[in-house]
Amino acid sequence: MNQGFGRDKRLLDAKQFKAVFDSPDYRLSGRCILVLARHNQIDHARLGLVVGKKNTKLAVARNQIKRQFREYFRLHQDELPNVDMVIVTRRGIADLSAMELQQELAKQVKRLL
């Protein structure tokens, strides 16, 4: 049970993100996040994050949001299917507490399973 979040667990370049955006197998829409997922040929899930300046003005807030999502992914990666997952934030995300962020993501991941 590997709980790390190394480079192999991340979507790193534009080509990997584009593949998920162009043909997602799953499209899960929540209150403040959109989760796009696409099956991959690797034996584990990978995560990509899109937290735009448009919805979250402060860099501090954007980094906190990303940290929350990464931590959730790190702790629950063993339950996830083999997918490339991109989480896109929406307006209002900055107003949520850390707990609400985790719950919102948990709800969408449960739907994915």
Buried (B, 14 or more C-beta within 10 A) or exposed (E): EEEEBEEEBBBEEEEBBEBBBEEBBBEBEBEBBBBBBBEBEEEBBBBBBBBEEEBBEEEEBBEBBBEBBBBBBBEBBEEBBEBBBBBBBBEEBBEBEEEBBBEBBEBBBEEBE
